Amino acid sequence: MNEKVIVYTTPTCPFCDTVKEFLSKKGVSYVEYDVSEDENARQEMMDKSGRMAVPTMVINNEVIVGFDQEKIDELIH
C-alpha cells in the first residue's frame, strides 16, 4: 500500500476514533493532526475541504469529510 493518508481530528470526536480504528484494522498507516491544537493543520484542513469538520481525511489527494466507509475502502485498495 502506497497511499498517503492524512486524518484531521479532535480529541472529543467519536467519529475520529472510528476512522482511526477502521484504518488500523485495515493495516493502513496514516498521519494524524489534532486540529484543536494545531492551527496550521486546521487551516490546511479548511483549505483542502472548505469546511471546519472532523474527521477529515485526505487519501492520495482526495478529500473525505466524515466517516464514509465505502469511499475509504475504495481509495485504500
MMTF fields as JSON, N, C-alpha, C and O atoms, coordinates in Angstrom:
{
  "mmtfVersion": "1.0.0",
  "mmtfProducer": "UNKNOWN",
  "numBonds": 307,
  "numAtoms": 308,
  "numGroups": 77,
  "numChains": 1,
  "numModels": 1,
  "chainsPerModel": [1],
  "groupsPerChain": [77],
  "chainIdList": ["A"],
  "bondAtomList": [4, 2, 8, 6, 12, 10, 16, 14, 20, 18, 24, 22, 28, 26, 32, 30, 36, 34, 40, 38, 44, 42, 48, 46, 52, 50, 56, 54, 60, 58, 64, 62, 68, 66, 72, 70, 76, 74, 80, 78, 84, 82, 88, 86, 92, 90, 96, 94, 100, 98, 104, 102, 108, 106, 112, 110, 116, 114, 120, 118, 124, 122, 128, 126, 132, 130, 136, 134, 140, 138, 144, 142, 148, 146, 152, 150, 156, 154, 160, 158, 164, 162, 168, 166, 172, 170, 176, 174, 180, 178, 184, 182, 188, 186, 192, 190, 196, 194, 200, 198, 204, 202, 208, 206, 212, 210, 216, 214, 220, 218, 224, 222, 228, 226, 232, 230, 236, 234, 240, 238, 244, 242, 248, 246, 252, 250, 256, 254, 260, 258, 264, 262, 268, 266, 272, 270, 276, 274, 280, 278, 284, 282, 288, 286, 292, 290, 296, 294, 300, 298, 304, 302],
  "bondOrderList": [1, 1, 1, 1, 1, 1, 1, 1, 1, 1, 1, 1, 1, 1, 1, 1, 1, 1, 1, 1, 1, 1, 1, 1, 1, 1, 1, 1, 1, 1, 1, 1, 1, 1, 1, 1, 1, 1, 1, 1, 1, 1, 1, 1, 1, 1, 1, 1, 1, 1, 1, 1, 1, 1, 1, 1, 1, 1, 1, 1, 1, 1, 1, 1, 1, 1, 1, 1, 1, 1, 1, 1, 1, 1, 1, 1],
  "groupList": [{"groupName": "MET", "atomNameList": ["N", "CA", "C", "O"], "elementList": ["N", "C", "C", "O"], "formalChargeList": [0, 0, 0, 0], "bondAtomList": [1, 0, 2, 1, 3, 2], "bondOrderList": [1, 1, 2], "singleLetterCode": "M", "chemCompType": "L-PEPTIDE LINKING"}, {"groupName": "ASN", "atomNameList": ["N", "CA", "C", "O"], "elementList": ["N", "C", "C", "O"], "formalChargeList": [0, 0, 0, 0], "bondAtomList": [1, 0, 2, 1, 3, 2], "bondOrderList": [1, 1, 2], "singleLetterCode": "N", "chemCompType": "L-PEPTIDE LINKING"}, {"groupName": "GLU", "atomNameList": ["N", "CA", "C", "O"], "elementList": ["N", "C", "C", "O"], "formalChargeList": [0, 0, 0, 0], "bondAtomList": [1, 0, 2, 1, 3, 2], "bondOrderList": [1, 1, 2], "singleLetterCode": "E", "chemCompType": "L-PEPTIDE LINKING"}, {"groupName": "LYS", "atomNameList": ["N", "CA", "C", "O"], "elementList": ["N", "C", "C", "O"], "formalChargeList": [0, 0, 0, 0], "bondAtomList": [1, 0, 2, 1, 3, 2], "bondOrderList": [1, 1, 2], "singleLetterCode": "K", "chemCompType": "L-PEPTIDE LINKING"}, {"groupName": "VAL", "atomNameList": ["N", "CA", "C", "O"], "elementList": ["N", "C", "C", "O"], "formalChargeList": [0, 0, 0, 0], "bondAtomList": [1, 0, 2, 1, 3, 2], "bondOrderList": [1, 1, 2], "singleLetterCode": "V", "chemCompType": "L-PEPTIDE LINKING"}, {"groupName": "ILE", "atomNameList": ["N", "CA", "C", "O"], "elementList": ["N", "C", "C", "O"], "formalChargeList": [0, 0, 0, 0], "bondAtomList": [1, 0, 2, 1, 3, 2], "bondOrderList": [1, 1, 2], "singleLetterCode": "I", "chemCompType": "L-PEPTIDE LINKING"}, {"groupName": "TYR", "atomNameList": ["N", "CA", "C", "O"], "elementList": ["N", "C", "C", "O"], "formalChargeList": [0, 0, 0, 0], "bondAtomList": [1, 0, 2, 1, 3, 2], "bondOrderList": [1, 1, 2], "singleLetterCode": "Y", "chemCompType": "L-PEPTIDE LINKING"}, {"groupName": "THR", "atomNameList": ["N", "CA", "C", "O"], "elementList": ["N", "C", "C", "O"], "formalChargeList": [0, 0, 0, 0], "bondAtomList": [1, 0, 2, 1, 3, 2], "bondOrderList": [1, 1, 2], "singleLetterCode": "T", "chemCompType": "L-PEPTIDE LINKING"}, {"groupName": "PRO", "atomNameList": ["N", "CA", "C", "O"], "elementList": ["N", "C", "C", "O"], "formalChargeList": [0, 0, 0, 0], "bondAtomList": [1, 0, 2, 1, 3, 2], "bondOrderList": [1, 1, 2], "singleLetterCode": "P", "chemCompType": "L-PEPTIDE LINKING"}, {"groupName": "CYS", "atomNameList": ["N", "CA", "C", "O"], "elementList": ["N", "C", "C", "O"], "formalChargeList": [0, 0, 0, 0], "bondAtomList": [1, 0, 2, 1, 3, 2], "bondOrderList": [1, 1, 2], "singleLetterCode": "C", "chemCompType": "L-PEPTIDE LINKING"}, {"groupName": "PHE", "atomNameList": ["N", "CA", "C", "O"], "elementList": ["N", "C", "C", "O"], "formalChargeList": [0, 0, 0, 0], "bondAtomList": [1, 0, 2, 1, 3, 2], "bondOrderList": [1, 1, 2], "singleLetterCode": "F", "chemCompType": "L-PEPTIDE LINKING"}, {"groupName": "ASP", "atomNameList": ["N", "CA", "C", "O"], "elementList": ["N", "C", "C", "O"], "formalChargeList": [0, 0, 0, 0], "bondAtomList": [1, 0, 2, 1, 3, 2], "bondOrderList": [1, 1, 2], "singleLetterCode": "D", "chemCompType": "L-PEPTIDE LINKING"}, {"groupName": "LEU", "atomNameList": ["N", "CA", "C", "O"], "elementList": ["N", "C", "C", "O"], "formalChargeList": [0, 0, 0, 0], "bondAtomList": [1, 0, 2, 1, 3, 2], "bondOrderList": [1, 1, 2], "singleLetterCode": "L", "chemCompType": "L-PEPTIDE LINKING"}, {"groupName": "SER", "atomNameList": ["N", "CA", "C", "O"], "elementList": ["N", "C", "C", "O"], "formalChargeList": [0, 0, 0, 0], "bondAtomList": [1, 0, 2, 1, 3, 2], "bondOrderList": [1, 1, 2], "singleLetterCode": "S", "chemCompType": "L-PEPTIDE LINKING"}, {"groupName": "GLY", "atomNameList": ["N", "CA", "C", "O"], "elementList": ["N", "C", "C", "O"], "formalChargeList": [0, 0, 0, 0], "bondAtomList": [1, 0, 2, 1, 3, 2], "bondOrderList": [1, 1, 2], "singleLetterCode": "G", "chemCompType": "PEPTIDE LINKING"}, {"groupName": "ALA", "atomNameList": ["N", "CA", "C", "O"], "elementList": ["N", "C", "C", "O"], "formalChargeList": [0, 0, 0, 0], "bondAtomList": [1, 0, 2, 1, 3, 2], "bondOrderList": [1, 1, 2], "singleLetterCode": "A", "chemCompType": "L-PEPTIDE LINKING"}, {"groupName": "ARG", "atomNameList": ["N", "CA", "C", "O"], "elementList": ["N", "C", "C", "O"], "formalChargeList": [0, 0, 0, 0], "bondAtomList": [1, 0, 2, 1, 3, 2], "bondOrderList": [1, 1, 2], "singleLetterCode": "R", "chemCompType": "L-PEPTIDE LINKING"}, {"groupName": "GLN", "atomNameList": ["N", "CA", "C", "O"], "elementList": ["N", "C", "C", "O"], "formalChargeList": [0, 0, 0, 0], "bondAtomList": [1, 0, 2, 1, 3, 2], "bondOrderList": [1, 1, 2], "singleLetterCode": "Q", "chemCompType": "L-PEPTIDE LINKING"}, {"groupName": "HIS", "atomNameList": ["N", "CA", "C", "O"], "elementList": ["N", "C", "C", "O"], "formalChargeList": [0, 0, 0, 0], "bondAtomList": [1, 0, 2, 1, 3, 2], "bondOrderList": [1, 1, 2], "singleLetterCode": "H", "chemCompType": "L-PEPTIDE LINKING"}],
  "groupTypeList": [0, 1, 2, 3, 4, 5, 4, 6, 7, 7, 8, 7, 9, 8, 10, 9, 11, 7, 4, 3, 2, 10, 12, 13, 3, 3, 14, 4, 13, 6, 4, 2, 6, 11, 4, 13, 2, 11, 2, 1, 15, 16, 17, 2, 0, 0, 11, 3, 13, 14, 16, 0, 15, 4, 8, 7, 0, 4, 5, 1, 1, 2, 4, 5, 4, 14, 10, 11, 17, 2, 3, 5, 11, 2, 12, 5, 18],
  "groupIdList": [1, 2, 3, 4, 5, 6, 7, 8, 9, 10, 11, 12, 13, 14, 15, 16, 17, 18, 19, 20, 21, 22, 23, 24, 25, 26, 27, 28, 29, 30, 31, 32, 33, 34, 35, 36, 37, 38, 39, 40, 41, 42, 43, 44, 45, 46, 47, 48, 49, 50, 51, 52, 53, 54, 55, 56, 57, 58, 59, 60, 61, 62, 63, 64, 65, 66, 67, 68, 69, 70, 71, 72, 73, 74, 75, 76, 77],
  "secStructList": [7, 7, 7, 7, 3, 3, 3, 3, 3, 7, 6, 6, 7, 2, 2, 2, 2, 2, 2, 2, 2, 2, 2, 2, 2, 6, 6, 7, 7, 7, 3, 3, 3, 3, 6, 6, 6, 7, 2, 2, 2, 2, 2, 2, 2, 2, 2, 2, 2, 1, 1, 7, 7, 1, 1, 3, 3, 3, 3, 6, 6, 3, 3, 3, 3, 1, 7, 7, 2, 2, 2, 2, 2, 2, 2, 2, 7],
  "xCoordList": [0.837, 0.0, 0.875, 1.708, 0.691, 1.475, 0.632, 1.072, -0.571, -1.433, -0.84, -0.267, -0.985, -0.642, -1.956, -2.843, -2.079, -3.328, -3.083, -2.214, -3.858, -3.822, -5.204, -6.216, -5.241, -6.511, -6.465, -5.588, -7.413, -7.548, -8.617, -9.73, -8.269, -9.151, -9.219, -8.496, -10.117, -10.118, -10.278, -10.813, -9.819, -9.887, -11.305, -11.512, -12.274, -13.637, -14.558, -15.766, -14.007, -14.803, -14.89, -13.889, -16.083, -16.192, -15.991, -15.475, -16.392, -16.202, -14.723, -14.298, -13.942, -12.493, -11.895, -11.058, -12.332, -11.857, -12.272, -11.498, -13.493, -13.984, -13.123, -12.756, -12.803, -11.964, -10.588, -10.082, -9.979, -8.631, -8.65, -7.743, -9.676, -9.802, -10.0, -9.403, -10.825, -11.078, -9.785, -9.476, -9.035, -7.773, -6.778, -6.103, -6.695, -5.771, -6.128, -5.247, -7.427, -7.863, -7.534, -7.282, -7.538, -7.209, -5.695, -5.241, -4.925, -3.475, -2.956, -1.868, -3.742, -3.361, -2.682, -3.254, -1.467, -0.798, -1.253, -1.576, -1.272, -1.752, -1.029, -0.434, -1.096, -0.578, -1.793, -2.72, -1.779, -2.915, -2.533, -1.455, -3.436, -3.258, -4.46, -5.605, -4.196, -5.239, -5.487, -4.699, -6.585, -6.854, -7.328, -7.445, -7.602, -7.95, -6.697, -6.786, -5.539, -4.276, -3.361, -2.568, -3.468, -2.532, -3.203, -3.955, -2.916, -3.561, -3.203, -4.052, -1.949, -1.534, -2.3, -2.74, -2.455, -3.204, -4.671, -5.292, -5.223, -6.626, -6.82, -7.783, -5.909, -6.014, -5.832, -6.528, -4.89, -4.649, -5.913, -6.3, -6.549, -7.772, -8.868, -9.567, -9.022, -10.053, -9.763, -10.682, -8.494, -8.127, -8.452, -8.922, -8.199, -8.426, -9.897, -10.357, -10.641, -12.03, -13.056, -14.203, -12.641, -13.593, -14.503, -15.476, -14.179, -15.05, -14.23, -13.05, -14.886, -14.297, -15.057, -15.889, -14.76, -15.471, -14.479, -13.606, -14.637, -13.797, -14.683, -15.821, -14.206, -12.896, -12.876, -13.854, -11.759, -11.492, -10.273, -9.278, -10.36, -9.252, -8.811, -9.606, -7.536, -7.007, -6.302, -5.336, -6.785, -6.194, -5.795, -6.639, -4.481, -3.977, -4.572, -5.033, -4.556, -5.028, -6.535, -7.013, -7.302, -8.766, -9.291, -8.901, -10.176, -10.674, -11.989, -12.9, -12.064, -13.298, -13.61, -12.762, -14.829, -15.261, -16.252, -17.247, -15.973, -16.829, -16.353, -15.4, -17.021, -16.654, -17.476, -18.591, -16.916, -17.555, -16.803, -15.868, -17.233, -16.522, -16.388, -15.33, -17.423, -17.385, -16.324, -15.554, -16.292, -15.337, -13.899, -12.975, -13.724, -12.392, -11.904, -10.77, -12.76, -12.409, -11.995, -11.018, -12.758, -12.482, -11.082, -10.359, -10.714, -9.452, -8.235, -7.114, -8.433, -7.263, -6.966, -6.022, -7.733, -7.471, -7.031, -6.771],
  "yCoordList": [-1.184, 0.0, 1.237, 1.412, 2.089, 3.301, 4.552, 5.658, 4.379, 5.522, 6.454, 6.011, 7.743, 8.722, 9.122, 9.664, 8.856, 9.102, 10.102, 9.898, 11.174, 12.172, 12.198, 12.191, 12.227, 12.293, 13.507, 13.612, 14.419, 15.59, 15.268, 14.87, 15.446, 15.022, 16.061, 17.057, 15.794, 16.465, 15.368, 14.299, 15.625, 14.581, 14.205, 13.115, 15.074, 14.813, 14.267, 14.16, 13.922, 13.484, 11.958, 11.3, 11.374, 9.913, 9.322, 8.212, 10.052, 9.54, 9.535, 8.729, 10.435, 10.432, 9.122, 8.511, 8.698, 7.428, 6.269, 5.336, 6.332, 5.277, 5.192, 4.097, 6.333, 6.36, 5.776, 4.965, 6.179, 5.686, 4.184, 3.465, 3.714, 2.279, 1.507, 0.448, 2.033, 1.402, 1.291, 0.226, 2.38, 2.363, 1.376, 0.637, 1.37, 0.448, -1.002, -1.822, -1.322, -2.7, -3.106, -4.278, -2.132, -2.388, -2.402, -2.708, -2.073, -2.057, -0.842, -0.874, 0.23, 1.451, 2.403, 2.764, 2.801, 3.788, 5.175, 5.406, 6.086, 7.435, 8.429, 8.068, 9.683, 10.779, 11.498, 11.851, 11.709, 12.352, 13.752, 13.971, 14.693, 16.057, 16.425, 16.29, 16.888, 17.348, 18.827, 19.686, 19.116, 20.489, 21.376, 22.59, 20.795, 21.622, 22.254, 23.261, 21.674, 22.165, 22.778, 23.669, 22.307, 22.668, 23.625, 23.201, 24.924, 25.928, 25.753, 25.94, 25.394, 25.196, 24.042, 24.139, 22.962, 21.804, 22.161, 21.736, 22.938, 23.352, 24.172, 23.965, 25.095, 25.914, 25.059, 25.25, 24.115, 23.211, 22.389, 22.23, 21.869, 21.094, 21.945, 21.489, 23.178, 24.067, 24.435, 24.542, 24.625, 24.931, 23.758, 23.953, 22.539, 21.351, 20.99, 20.595, 21.124, 20.653, 21.774, 21.53, 22.998, 24.103, 24.103, 24.855, 23.248, 23.1, 22.976, 22.627, 23.271, 23.042, 21.876, 22.054, 20.678, 19.483, 18.334, 18.141, 17.577, 16.399, 15.175, 15.303, 14.015, 13.787, 14.216, 14.052, 14.754, 14.996, 14.169, 14.163, 13.475, 12.634, 13.056, 13.533, 12.873, 13.057, 11.753, 11.365, 11.084, 9.831, 10.043, 10.252, 9.986, 10.234, 11.5, 11.503, 12.561, 13.891, 13.999, 15.032, 12.972, 13.06, 13.293, 12.597, 14.278, 14.686, 13.981, 13.925, 13.443, 12.831, 13.508, 13.551, 14.04, 14.637, 13.681, 13.299, 13.297, 12.35, 10.917, 10.676, 9.984, 8.571, 7.947, 7.477, 7.944, 7.349, 6.05, 6.028, 4.975, 3.698, 3.21, 2.712, 3.344, 2.867, 3.628, 3.025, 4.936, 5.755, 5.469, 5.397, 5.311, 4.999, 3.68, 3.583, 2.661, 1.349, 1.458, 0.85, 2.242, 2.419, 3.037, 2.636, 3.991, 4.697, 3.977, 4.24, 3.071, 2.378, 1.055, 0.365, 0.688, -0.563, -0.327, -1.282],
  "zCoordList": [0.0, 0.0, 0.0, 0.888, -0.983, -1.072, -0.877, -1.191, -0.363, -0.172, 0.872, 1.868, 0.63, 1.65, 2.298, 1.638, 3.591, 4.296, 5.429, 6.276, 5.427, 6.495, 7.127, 6.426, 8.459, 9.177, 10.098, 10.956, 9.913, 10.775, 11.808, 11.463, 13.085, 14.173, 15.281, 15.279, 16.231, 17.533, 18.581, 18.285, 19.795, 20.832, 21.26, 21.793, 21.042, 21.517, 20.431, 20.643, 19.281, 18.133, 18.085, 17.803, 18.359, 18.334, 16.931, 16.797, 15.894, 14.533, 14.145, 13.317, 14.742, 14.504, 15.013, 14.348, 16.195, 16.746, 15.843, 15.63, 15.314, 14.424, 13.167, 12.74, 12.574, 11.371, 11.665, 10.889, 12.773, 13.109, 13.369, 12.948, 14.06, 14.326, 13.017, 12.819, 12.141, 10.848, 10.041, 9.507, 9.95, 9.201, 9.817, 9.1, 11.127, 11.808, 11.523, 11.263, 11.572, 11.287, 9.851, 9.573, 8.946, 7.542, 7.304, 6.201, 8.327, 8.194, 7.441, 6.867, 7.448, 6.74, 7.72, 8.749, 7.392, 8.241, 7.813, 6.648, 8.765, 8.499, 9.389, 10.404, 8.986, 9.794, 10.365, 9.635, 11.67, 12.332, 12.789, 13.341, 12.55, 13.035, 13.9, 13.47, 15.114, 16.033, 15.739, 16.133, 15.046, 14.628, 15.775, 15.604, 16.939, 18.094, 18.695, 19.397, 18.425, 18.975, 17.919, 18.224, 16.691, 15.623, 14.633, 13.755, 14.788, 13.935, 12.468, 11.597, 12.184, 10.795, 10.159, 9.014, 10.898, 10.386, 10.191, 9.216, 11.113, 10.989, 9.715, 8.977, 9.463, 8.253, 7.0, 6.004, 7.058, 5.928, 5.63, 4.472, 6.691, 6.528, 5.9, 4.995, 6.373, 5.843, 4.387, 3.576, 4.062, 2.673, 1.752, 0.631, 2.231, 1.398, 1.279, 0.208, 2.38, 2.395, 2.255, 1.88, 2.556, 2.554, 3.768, 3.827, 4.744, 5.916, 7.186, 7.159, 8.299, 9.616, 10.222, 11.112, 9.727, 10.17, 10.3, 9.454, 11.384, 11.584, 11.742, 12.194, 11.39, 10.795, 9.318, 8.588, 8.922, 7.518, 7.164, 7.889, 6.052, 5.61, 4.23, 3.42, 3.977, 2.631, 2.279, 2.936, 1.249, 0.781, -0.668, -1.539, -0.913, -2.272, -2.875, -4.016, -2.102, -2.52, -2.7, -3.168, -2.346, -2.394, -0.976, -0.039, -0.832, 0.483, 0.796, -0.031, 2.019, 2.526, 3.855, 4.746, 3.991, 5.25, 5.889, 5.274, 7.129, 7.831, 7.607, 6.866, 8.249, 8.128, 7.015, 7.241, 5.808, 4.638, 4.333, 3.532, 4.989, 4.909, 3.47, 3.086, 2.687, 1.298, 0.493, -0.254, 0.649, -0.094, 0.388, -0.422, 1.686, 2.221, 1.653, 1.184, 1.693, 1.135, -0.334, -0.772, -1.07, -2.49, -2.701, -3.614, -1.872, -2.06, -1.504, -1.939, -0.549, 0.02, -0.67, -0.284, -1.665, -2.381, -3.791, -4.524]
}
